[in-house]
Amino acid sequence: MAAGTGVRAGAGRAPSAEPAEHSAMLGYWNSAVTSYYLLTGTTVLLLSLGLVMVLSSSSVDSLAAGHSPYAIALNQGLYALIGLPLLWLASRTPPKVLKRVAWPLLAAAVFAQLLVFSPLGVTRNGNRNWLVVAGQSIQPSEAAKIALAIWLAAVLARKRPLLRQWAHVALPMLPVAVLVVGLVLAGHDLGTALILLFVIAGAVFVAGVPMRMLVGMGAIAGLVVYQLVDASKNRSDRIGSFLSTNCDIAGACYQTQHGIWGLASGGWWGLGLGASREKWSYLPAAHNDFIFAIIGEELGLLGTLLVLVLFGVMALVITRIVHRHKDPFVKIATGAIGCWLLGQALINIGVVIGLLPVVGVPLPLVSAGGSALITTMVALGILISFARTEPGAAEALAARPGLVRRSLAVVSRSRARRV
């Protein structure tokens, strides 16, 4: 009888454990600081992975250039050190301050982009999209992504009740967008121009522009891109090679093929960190645009899935901020920055795995590149600032015990256990 009672008691308790665990998980997800912690953790993990993989993938190129095998990696580490205080500052900047500086930011970005066509500008790989100041290379179009996202959010949030009318959607957004994208295209950088179009698309979608207008703007943008591709032999050759069924792997498809070989040779677990074969001058841009192939080769399928999961978590958090935040400016800016970062990641990975033609865009936080890394960190700092101002987040963060108090509490509990 006792045994029977014991069985019935156990059977009664077991079903209650799952709802309790489920409720706890829901509690964590519904917490006001979930976006803040998830976004901060994702940023740290992607940045750390990127620094490690840049070191691994760039050592051979550094040696081939007559430098230390750590030269490119040390530069990337320096850029990360520059970006960290900027990320922290951006994460502590209230949205109302960003609204106020929207126009000055845009003006500064346009001015910097115009300097590309001055004697300070240089051409690399056919793109005139760089400035050299005091011996340092700067890509102003990266900063233009942030400036355009903040400016679009400020303008569209103010005009939100009027966005069902073509005139209010087009002015002043259309002339400014054409100016910024046109300056980048004048330097023949189609890849960055496409990301700027993603910024615009994310902003107008979250702002609530009617679908018929979105379709119309998308059709116009697609037509412009088609004309730009058709007008450039280099771009049309890339598209032709991508669509070809017998592309020359020693010529036009060399880079794509070696990227796929790198991914394939990694298998499930990878060859091991530092053991890549493709980085030995076989795969061009191994530490830049094709670093995802080196991740797959050295860390295997699990390494590539880790990258995809981290960007998936970032997408989830961005969606959460858009849904939970009350400020239209924050919603629109989050949508614009989110489309930039996630769209750029999808394009980069799509190119490496052969789903898209080769477009020169880096993998955010992971690929080598100073301007791209710093501006991406600032953009993520802005998103962290938005996460800190979600309903209830500021109060929850303010109620946390400080680092010293938490450390003392851990030490006290440890001593109590010994006693």
Helices and strands as residue ranges (DSSP letters): H 2-30, H 34-64, H 71-91, H 95-100, H 102-115, E 121-124, E 127-133, E 136-138, H 140-158, G 160-162, H 166-170, H 173-186, H 190-207, H 211-231, H 233-243, H 254-266, H 291-324, H 328-352, H 370-388, H 393-398, H 403-418
